[in-house]
Amino acid sequence: MFHEIPKSVLERMHVLEQIDAQDRASGKVRLERLRQVPPETGRFIALWAAASPSGSIIEIGTSAGYSTLWLALACRATGRTLTTYEILAPKARLARETFEQAEVLDVVNLVESDFLQHSVEIGDVGFCFLDAEKEVYEACYEQVVPKLVTGGILIADNALSHQEDLQPMLDRALADPRVDAMIVPIGKGELVCRKR
Ligand SMILES: C[S@@+](CC[C@H](N)C(=O)[O-])C[C@H]1O[C@@H](n2cnc3c(N)ncnc32)[C@H](O)[C@@H]1O
């Protein structure tokens, strides 16, 4: 999966890494920044997605599609596809450009909409990466966990970088009898939950 990343994917990843770094340096307003995961988190979620049980692979919060490219590698390696949800039109436009240029449209389905409007349609979920606005984490968690298959994985980003904002949701997950959960200190802190 990581040893033979297609050139088209690598090139687009590098472009997005540069835009993300410029965004952070320039002090651009928060909602306009890409705010994407670092590469080690990309690898981490790809490994978990590739190892996840059957069921759909979903992502909540696409931005320009950087984390989606890592998940697309997992899908290519395992013969699966993924659906990613993005609420903001300018971000969805960039993501579409990403998926075209990286040539991953065969494995990625982009839904330009609020995930919470679609949560009833998602069916059985094998893997979910949650990386949206922190205000909707708890609602997303409550919508996704019942849909996870046994052994299904939910990973939520920013568990350490936004620990204070996310504390109610983190407390809920860590004490939730439906899942086994822990926070892994890589990248911005990843909450990993496995459905019991
Ligand atoms: C931190 S960024 C995602 C970064 C991306 N996962 C990556 O690593 O490349 C969060 C994104 O979630 C989107 N978002 C926020 N709330 C959402 C919702 N309810 N449904 C879908 N997307 C949402 C925001 O517009 C923003 O683009």
The ligand as a Gaussian input file, in Angstrom:
#p B3LYP/6-31G(d) Opt

LIG

0 1
 C      -10.260000      19.526000       9.519000
 S      -11.034000      19.670000       7.965000
 C      -10.828000      18.035000       7.259000
 C       -9.447000      17.727000       6.803000
 C       -9.335000      16.451000       5.998000
 N       -9.900000      15.321000       6.722000
 C       -7.895000      16.137000       5.656000
 O       -7.192000      15.660000       6.564000
 O       -7.480000      16.405000       4.523000
 C      -12.737000      19.618000       8.416000
 C      -13.678000      19.644000       7.238000
 O      -14.947000      19.151000       7.671000
 C      -15.947000      19.840000       6.970000
 N      -17.207000      19.671000       7.735000
 C      -17.540000      20.257000       8.900000
 N      -18.745000      19.842000       9.323000
 C      -19.188000      18.925000       8.412000
 C      -20.367000      18.138000       8.290000
 N      -21.350000      18.218000       9.216000
 N      -20.497000      17.324000       7.216000
 C      -19.508000      17.262000       6.282000
 N      -18.365000      18.002000       6.351000
 C      -18.201000      18.828000       7.406000
 C      -15.407000      21.278000       6.953000
 O      -16.025000      22.059000       5.957000
 C      -13.916000      21.029000       6.683000
 O      -13.613000      21.077000       5.305000

